[in-house]
Amino acid sequence: MNVLESIGGGLASIWSHKLRSALTLFGIVVGVASVIAMFSFVGGISTRIMEDFDQLGYDNVFFVGSRPPDNPDGLASLKASKGLTLEDTEVLRREVPEIEWLTPAVDSRVVGRAGSEARHFHVFGATPDGFPLLKLEIGEGRPLTWIDVEKSARVVVLGQLIKEDLFGEANAVGEDMLIDNQSFRIVGVLRMKEFSEMFGNSGQEEDQERVYIPVTTSMHYLTGSKRVDYLAIRIRDGSDIGAAYEKIHTTLVREHRQIEDFQIENVAEQIAEAIAGVEQITSTWNTILSSIATVSLLVGGIGLLSVLIISVNERLREIGIRKAVGAEDRAIFQQFIVESVTISVVGGLIGVALGAGLCALITFAATQMGQDFVIPVSMTGVALGMSFSVAVGFLFGLYPALKASKLDPVEAMSRYA
């Protein structure tokens, strides 16, 4: 009997003993479905969290802020440094190839007015790089441009919350507003980012309650100073964060005449640590849930073992005749081990279908409740579940297969009789 015939025998055994097979397969089906559903659920949550981290806009980001030097000599020689300036951004772009986006920033708190509405808010003086750097998206109009920076244009991009406060549902693009008694033309409005419920708005209110103008405009019309408050820097994906940090630090120390009147906040490292923490939690949960599902598979394996032993006893005459006409022990062993694995694989496939159905059901339920939460079927869960089912079929089929292969043909037929 070849492998295909053994597989056919296993399928025939399932079909001829439907109730017994259903009870046998139950544990395997539930175990595999549990592995897939659990891995998919945890993976779906993990993926959504990672997407939220990505939308935050702070991965691979450094903030370089001004601060007084720590030592008395530094304070005495502070006048030798001009502080953070636009020239620093040019040098950093030139000498630190790891930098993808960089913007100087001037932050001012002013009173703004549009029509009869007025309120206090922060004005963020930046360059066009600031929008992709912080992953800010334009919902209406356009972002700032380099021409705006070169001409110190009095143009402004509103955060969504500021726009709603000043204009409500009306279109703001193309309208004029006063910022510190200076007239500005509104050229764009930010789009609110979408985060999962577990993240809430993730602090994006700070971005959406600002207005954005060219950094040169802020210097000329608001602060009257050539200094910038801080530099925001995004490092290219795949770059060595530590090496980039050292290059930025070394370059600024040199440009500031060995006076460390700045501080680099390594937000990229903080985000990386948070992501690593999420991955560790995900891994721990996968381990725990896999252990629970494995217990169900082992229970299914015990049921399979019992059914296979019964099957051997029921087929003593068949085994005796086959051995009497020359079948080798190896052929008998192969027949029963393949049948065992076949039964287990069938259970595994049903479990895969059930697990995928559970993922679809949870996704549908979330959609009905207005939640954008998709649980894709975990291929890792499928592979692990099917591997477990094959292993269970093989391991729990060993004893019955060995028992059948070692039977004496005369004894087998006499016991049957």
ZAPA-926711 format. One record per residue (C-alpha): y, z, x; residue in one letter. Coordinates in steps of 0.02 Angstrom, whole numbers, padded with zeros to 5 digits, always signed. Example, Ala and Ser with C-alpha at 12.3 -4.5 7.8 and 13.67 -1.06 7.14 Angstrom:
2
-00225+00390+00615a-00053+00357+00684s
***
This chain:
417
+00000+00000+00000m+00165-00054+00077n+00335+00031+00062v+00390-00076-00086l+00232-00034-00181e+00260+00151-00143s+00437+00139-00210i+00371+00052-00365g+00244+00192-00384g+00382+00321-00375g+00485+00232-00509l+00330+00213-00618a+00295+00399-00600s+00473+00438-00658i+00456+00323-00807w+00284+00381-00861s+00333+00565-00858h+00510+00558-00928k+00534+00740-00977l+00454+00807-00820r+00556+00686-00714s+00717+00734-00803a+00686+00918-00768l+00640+00877-00588t+00795+00771-00560l+00914+00892-00644f+00946+01000-00492g+00968+00850-00377i+01085+00762-00500v+01192+00917-00523v+01195+00951-00335g+01249+00775-00287v+01376+00765-00429a+01447+00933-00374s+01465+00878-00193v+01556+00719-00244i+01668+00801-00374a+01713+00946-00259m+01749+00837-00107f+01849+00717-00216s+01949+00856-00298f+01992+00942-00134v+02025+00773-00052g+02139+00722-00196g+02241+00882-00182i+02248+00865+00008s+02305+00683-00004t+02442+00728-00128r+02503+00870-00018i+02509+00753+00132m+02607+00626+00029e+02729+00764-00018d+02747+00815+00164f+02782+00633+00206d+02915+00622+00070q+03002+00778+00134l+03069+00671+00276g+03052+00803+00412y+02896+00744+00501d+02932+00692+00682n+03110+00757+00663v+03220+00858+00782f+03388+00934+00741f+03506+00964+00887v+03644+01087+00839g+03795+01155+00932s+03792+01335+00993r+03878+01442+01125p+03791+01456+01295p+03684+01612+01323d+03757+01662+01492n+03933+01717+01541p+03948+01578+01670d+03910+01453+01534g+04045+01526+01422l+04170+01523+01565a+04133+01341+01600s+04116+01290+01418l+04276+01188+01430k+04185+01074+01551a+04077+01012+01407s+04142+00913+01260k+04002+00977+01148g+03898+00858+01043l+03985+00690+01026t+03952+00511+00974l+03928+00470+01158e+03774+00583+01161d+03692+00474+01029t+03719+00317+01134e+03644+00397+01289v+03493+00465+01195l+03458+00295+01115r+03462+00216+01287r+03360+00343+01383e+03231+00410+01258v+03124+00264+01199p+03024+00379+01085e+03174+00390+00966i+03157+00282+00811e+03308+00341+00711w+03457+00446+00764l+03614+00496+00673t+03759+00609+00718p+03808+00722+00573a+03970+00805+00521v+03951+00927+00378d+04106+00979+00278s+04126+01074+00117r+04265+01002+00010v+04325+00982-00169v+04286+00816-00250g+04352+00744-00412r+04303+00600-00525a+04408+00581-00682g+04427+00753-00758s+04273+00825-00671e+04291+00921-00507a+04176+01029-00403r+04139+01091-00227h+04005+01002-00126f+03952+00960+00050h+04007+00796+00128v+03879+00730+00252f+03959+00615+00380g+03820+00506+00453a+03769+00331+00505t+03654+00208+00414p+03509+00279+00518d+03523+00441+00422g+03444+00366+00265f+03278+00305+00338p+03277+00455+00457l+03275+00580+00312l+03179+00457+00200k+03320+00450+00074l+03304+00306-00049e+03445+00217-00138i+03426+00212-00328g+03586+00116-00368e+03703+00013-00261g+03684+00011-00072r+03675+00131+00076p+03807+00149+00211l+03818+00006+00337t+03868-00007+00520w+04024-00104+00466i+04073+00049+00364d+04054+00155+00521v+04152+00035+00631e+04296+00024+00508k+04294+00208+00458s+04282+00144+00280a+04317+00262+00136r+04153+00230+00048v+04030+00357-00018v+03848+00370-00072v+03818+00507-00200l+03669+00620-00214g+03587+00603-00386q+03634+00780-00440l+03817+00756-00391i+03820+00591-00484k+03752+00674-00642e+03880+00815-00630d+04028+00697-00609l+03976+00545-00711f+03832+00600-00821g+03730+00449-00878e+03871+00326-00842a+03861+00203-00697n+03951+00272-00543a+03936+00125-00423v+04104+00038-00402g+04202+00188-00466e+04331+00285-00364d+04332+00471-00330m+04438+00593-00232l+04366+00687-00084i+04489+00813-00011d+04628+00715-00098n+04574+00552-00015q+04519+00406-00123s+04341+00344-00092f+04245+00200-00170r+04068+00242-00230i+03946+00111-00161v+03777+00192-00196g+03679+00334-00277v+03520+00413-00207l+03354+00410-00300r+03266+00575-00333m+03100+00587-00242k+02942+00620-00341e+02837+00769-00288f+02681+00846-00362s+02697+01001-00471e+02635+01114-00332m+02783+01062-00225f+02915+01065-00361g+03068+00974-00295n+03028+01032-00118s+03208+01074-00075g+03273+00899-00109q+03415+00977-00210e+03505+01002-00044e+03499+00814-00011d+03543+00769-00190q+03692+00887-00199e+03778+00804-00051r+03888+00652-00038v+03867+00536+00111y+04009+00449+00203i+04021+00362+00373p+04028+00487+00516v+04186+00406+00586t+04269+00419+00415t+04228+00604+00410s+04304+00630+00583m+04460+00531+00543h+04499+00590+00365y+04417+00762+00350l+04391+00855+00514t+04510+00772+00637g+04386+00811+00777s+04280+00701+00891k+04138+00828+00892r+03986+00818+00781v+03899+00967+00703d+03723+00912+00747y+03612+00764+00787l+03462+00719+00680a+03325+00627+00774i+03162+00549+00714r+03026+00513+00843i+02915+00360+00825r+02742+00387+00751d+02611+00412+00886g+02736+00473+01016s+02709+00632+01115d+02821+00758+01026i+02825+00877+01174g+02872+00740+01298a+03009+00677+01182a+03077+00854+01164y+03088+00874+01353e+03175+00705+01376k+03304+00746+01242i+03334+00918+01317h+03349+00854+01496t+03465+00711+01446t+03584+00823+01348l+03590+00956+01484v+03638+00822+01609r+03769+00744+01495e+03843+00916+01459h+03862+00955+01645r+03718+01079+01651q+03793+01180+01507i+03666+01214+01370e+03788+01223+01225d+03661+01154+01103f+03497+01205+01024q+03352+01091+00979i+03257+01138+00821e+03085+01062+00830n+03056+01032+00644v+02920+00905+00689a+02814+01043+00765e+02839+01155+00614q+02784+01017+00496i+02636+00975+00609a+02582+01158+00604e+02597+01160+00414a+02493+01001+00401i+02363+01075+00519a+02357+01228+00408g+02325+01121+00253v+02188+01026+00346e+02107+01191+00399q+02109+01256+00220i+02038+01091+00158t+01899+01098+00286s+01858+01278+00240t+01849+01237+00054w+01740+01086+00087n+01621+01196+00187t+01614+01328+00050i+01592+01203-00091l+01461+01106+00007s+01362+01266+00031s+01367+01301-00156i+01312+01124-00197a+01174+01134-00066t+01097+01281-00159v+01085+01172-00315s+01003+01034-00213l+00877+01158-00141l+00835+01216-00317v+00808+01034-00363g+00700+01015-00208g+00589+01159-00262i+00567+01076-00432g+00524+00913-00343l+00395+01003-00235l+00311+01075-00389s+00302+00907-00476v+00233+00821-00321l+00096+00951-00302i+00050+00922-00486i+00054+00735-00454s-00067+00753-00308v-00188+00853-00415n-00177+00726-00555e-00214+00581-00437r-00364+00653-00344l-00479+00513-00404r-00353+00380-00347e-00335+00463-00176i-00523+00483-00157g-00560+00301-00201i-00424+00235-00085r-00488+00338+00061k-00669+00290+00021a-00626+00104+00036v-00540+00130+00204g-00362+00189+00174a-00297+00285+00324e-00220+00458+00313d-00055+00380+00370r-00055+00260+00221a-00084+00402+00097i+00051+00507+00181f+00173+00360+00175q+00137+00328-00009q+00178+00506-00063f+00327+00532+00053i+00406+00368-00004v+00377+00413-00186e+00458+00583-00155s+00611+00506-00072v+00622+00374-00209t+00625+00506-00346i+00757+00604-00250s+00864+00448-00218v+00859+00404-00403v+00924+00579-00439g+01056+00555-00306g+01115+00390-00381l+01128+00469-00553i+01225+00611-00472g+01345+00486-00391v+01378+00407-00560a+01404+00577-00639l+01520+00635-00498g+01624+00475-00512a+01632+00502-00699g+01697+00680-00674l+01833+00615-00557c+01886+00485-00685a+01884+00617-00823l+01997+00736-00725i+02116+00595-00683t+02121+00542-00866f+02151+00721-00924a+02293+00742-00798a+02371+00579-00860t+02360+00638-01040q+02453+00796-00991m+02589+00694-00906g+02534+00733-00729q+02527+00597-00596d+02369+00664-00515f+02234+00540-00463v+02066+00596-00394i+01987+00451-00300p+01799+00462-00273v+01770+00534-00099s+01662+00418+00005m+01627+00567+00118t+01561+00660-00034g+01455+00511-00086v+01381+00492+00089a+01349+00679+00104l+01273+00692-00071g+01156+00545-00044m+01108+00609+00129s+01065+00777+00053f+00962+00696-00084s+00863+00592+00042v+00838+00745+00152a+00779+00848+00002v+00657+00710-00049g+00588+00699+00127f+00577+00884+00169l+00504+00939+00002f+00386+00791-00001g+00308+00833+00168l+00186+00965+00105y+00117+00866-00044p+00105+00708+00064a+00013+00801+00202l-00101+00883+00074k-00144+00715-00003a-00173+00630+00165s-00292+00766+00225k-00404+00765+00070l-00588+00724+00095d-00631+00573-00017p-00796+00648-00079v-00716+00816-00114e-00568+00732-00200a-00679+00634-00319m-00797+00781-00351s-00649+00895-00391r-00581+00763-00510y-00749+00749-00595a
***
